[in-house]
Amino acid sequence: MNWEIRYRSSVEKDVDRLPPDVRSVVLRTLAGLISDPFPQGTRKLSGPESRFRLRVAGSYRIVYKVFKVDHLIKIEFVGHGKDADRWF
């Protein structure tokens, strides 16, 4: 079954700011989450929420929440790892 993906309004701006080569990898990875919300390399972040981090293109991260009952993935952050580590 496919998952629905939603994202915060800031994520679109974050993706637009990425270098072109990184942007293409991130977009492919986001598209892949539709069929598999937990690809290889996914890590659960600490805390009570179902928040996960996925490393893409070396130093870049995608941070997202998974709502299993609703088959929903909410993308919260796309950007450099140093920024993801600061906020999440």
ZADO-1210 file (C-alpha; in nm, 4 decimals, padded with zeros to 6 digits):
<atoms>
<atom x="00.0000" y="00.0000" z="00.0000" code="MET" pos="1"/>
<atom x="00.1238" y="00.3464" z="-00.0831" code="ASN" pos="2"/>
<atom x="00.1713" y="00.6156" z="00.1779" code="TRP" pos="3"/>
<atom x="00.0560" y="00.9752" z="00.1515" code="GLU" pos="4"/>
<atom x="00.3258" y="01.2401" z="00.1890" code="ILE" pos="5"/>
<atom x="00.2615" y="01.5871" z="00.3289" code="ARG" pos="6"/>
<atom x="00.5166" y="01.8486" z="00.4181" code="TYR" pos="7"/>
<atom x="00.5541" y="02.1690" z="00.6139" code="ARG" pos="8"/>
<atom x="00.5461" y="02.4869" z="00.4082" code="SER" pos="9"/>
<atom x="00.9128" y="02.5524" z="00.4872" code="SER" pos="10"/>
<atom x="01.0232" y="02.2226" z="00.3308" code="VAL" pos="11"/>
<atom x="00.9550" y="02.3432" z="-00.0230" code="GLU" pos="12"/>
<atom x="01.1820" y="02.6441" z="00.0360" code="LYS" pos="13"/>
<atom x="01.4459" y="02.4201" z="00.1943" code="ASP" pos="14"/>
<atom x="01.4495" y="02.1911" z="-00.1094" code="VAL" pos="15"/>
<atom x="01.4754" y="02.4881" z="-00.3478" code="ASP" pos="16"/>
<atom x="01.7871" y="02.6107" z="-00.1622" code="ARG" pos="17"/>
<atom x="01.9728" y="02.2794" z="-00.1992" code="LEU" pos="18"/>
<atom x="02.2519" y="02.2408" z="-00.4560" code="PRO" pos="19"/>
<atom x="02.1078" y="02.0944" z="-00.7811" code="PRO" pos="20"/>
<atom x="02.2839" y="01.7576" z="-00.7503" code="ASP" pos="21"/>
<atom x="02.1654" y="01.7140" z="-00.3905" code="VAL" pos="22"/>
<atom x="01.8141" y="01.8315" z="-00.4788" code="ARG" pos="23"/>
<atom x="01.7693" y="01.5547" z="-00.7350" code="SER" pos="24"/>
<atom x="01.8785" y="01.2879" z="-00.4850" code="VAL" pos="25"/>
<atom x="01.6465" y="01.4302" z="-00.2177" code="VAL" pos="26"/>
<atom x="01.3491" y="01.4360" z="-00.4551" code="LEU" pos="27"/>
<atom x="01.4105" y="01.0748" z="-00.5611" code="ARG" pos="28"/>
<atom x="01.4372" y="00.9731" z="-00.1951" code="THR" pos="29"/>
<atom x="01.1139" y="01.1534" z="-00.1074" code="LEU" pos="30"/>
<atom x="00.9378" y="00.9779" z="-00.3955" code="ALA" pos="31"/>
<atom x="01.0674" y="00.6439" z="-00.2668" code="GLY" pos="32"/>
<atom x="00.9112" y="00.7042" z="00.0753" code="LEU" pos="33"/>
<atom x="00.5683" y="00.6591" z="-00.0849" code="ILE" pos="34"/>
<atom x="00.6262" y="00.2852" z="-00.1164" code="SER" pos="35"/>
<atom x="00.8712" y="00.2331" z="00.1723" code="ASP" pos="36"/>
<atom x="00.8639" y="00.4776" z="00.4660" code="PRO" pos="37"/>
<atom x="01.1595" y="00.3043" z="00.6324" code="PHE" pos="38"/>
<atom x="01.4337" y="00.2602" z="00.3698" code="PRO" pos="39"/>
<atom x="01.7763" y="00.1339" z="00.4641" code="GLN" pos="40"/>
<atom x="01.9589" y="00.3867" z="00.6793" code="GLY" pos="41"/>
<atom x="01.6497" y="00.5267" z="00.8511" code="THR" pos="42"/>
<atom x="01.7024" y="00.6094" z="01.2188" code="ARG" pos="43"/>
<atom x="01.4375" y="00.6750" z="01.4812" code="LYS" pos="44"/>
<atom x="01.4985" y="00.9979" z="01.6673" code="LEU" pos="45"/>
<atom x="01.4633" y="01.0067" z="02.0432" code="SER" pos="46"/>
<atom x="01.1383" y="01.1249" z="02.1928" code="GLY" pos="47"/>
<atom x="00.7821" y="01.0055" z="02.2215" code="PRO" pos="48"/>
<atom x="00.6841" y="01.0886" z="01.8635" code="GLU" pos="49"/>
<atom x="00.7368" y="00.8638" z="01.5622" code="SER" pos="50"/>
<atom x="01.0029" y="01.0911" z="01.4147" code="ARG" pos="51"/>
<atom x="01.2713" y="00.9522" z="01.1834" code="PHE" pos="52"/>
<atom x="01.5859" y="01.0778" z="01.0152" code="ARG" pos="53"/>
<atom x="01.7205" y="00.9648" z="00.6824" code="LEU" pos="54"/>
<atom x="02.0651" y="01.0574" z="00.5541" code="ARG" pos="55"/>
<atom x="02.0821" y="01.1449" z="00.1857" code="VAL" pos="56"/>
<atom x="02.3598" y="01.2742" z="-00.0380" code="ALA" pos="57"/>
<atom x="02.6299" y="01.2584" z="00.2283" code="GLY" pos="58"/>
<atom x="02.5672" y="01.5348" z="00.4809" code="SER" pos="59"/>
<atom x="02.2011" y="01.6082" z="00.4119" code="TYR" pos="60"/>
<atom x="01.9035" y="01.4832" z="00.6136" code="ARG" pos="61"/>
<atom x="01.5315" y="01.4337" z="00.5768" code="ILE" pos="62"/>
<atom x="01.3420" y="01.4426" z="00.9073" code="VAL" pos="63"/>
<atom x="00.9858" y="01.3129" z="00.9028" code="TYR" pos="64"/>
<atom x="00.7036" y="01.1744" z="01.1155" code="LYS" pos="65"/>
<atom x="00.5199" y="00.8529" z="01.0349" code="VAL" pos="66"/>
<atom x="00.1533" y="00.8046" z="01.1202" code="PHE" pos="67"/>
<atom x="00.1018" y="00.4313" z="01.0659" code="LYS" pos="68"/>
<atom x="-00.2735" y="00.4253" z="01.1231" code="VAL" pos="69"/>
<atom x="-00.3340" y="00.6915" z="00.8570" code="ASP" pos="70"/>
<atom x="-00.0554" y="00.5740" z="00.6214" code="HIS" pos="71"/>
<atom x="00.0757" y="00.9292" z="00.6325" code="LEU" pos="72"/>
<atom x="00.4301" y="01.0665" z="00.6235" code="ILE" pos="73"/>
<atom x="00.4830" y="01.4303" z="00.7223" code="LYS" pos="74"/>
<atom x="00.8142" y="01.5767" z="00.6064" code="ILE" pos="75"/>
<atom x="00.9387" y="01.8248" z="00.8666" code="GLU" pos="76"/>
<atom x="01.2883" y="01.9159" z="00.7521" code="PHE" pos="77"/>
<atom x="01.5178" y="01.8795" z="00.4529" code="VAL" pos="78"/>
<atom x="01.8654" y="02.0247" z="00.4773" code="GLY" pos="79"/>
<atom x="02.2220" y="01.9944" z="00.5970" code="HIS" pos="80"/>
<atom x="02.2868" y="01.7578" z="00.8863" code="GLY" pos="81"/>
<atom x="02.4297" y="02.0284" z="01.1114" code="LYS" pos="82"/>
<atom x="02.0974" y="02.2114" z="01.0932" code="ASP" pos="83"/>
<atom x="01.8941" y="01.8953" z="01.1499" code="ALA" pos="84"/>
<atom x="02.1000" y="01.8048" z="01.4566" code="ASP" pos="85"/>
<atom x="02.0412" y="02.1504" z="01.6010" code="ARG" pos="86"/>
<atom x="01.6609" y="02.1348" z="01.5698" code="TRP" pos="87"/>
<atom x="01.5846" y="01.7680" z="01.6165" code="PHE" pos="88"/>
</atoms>
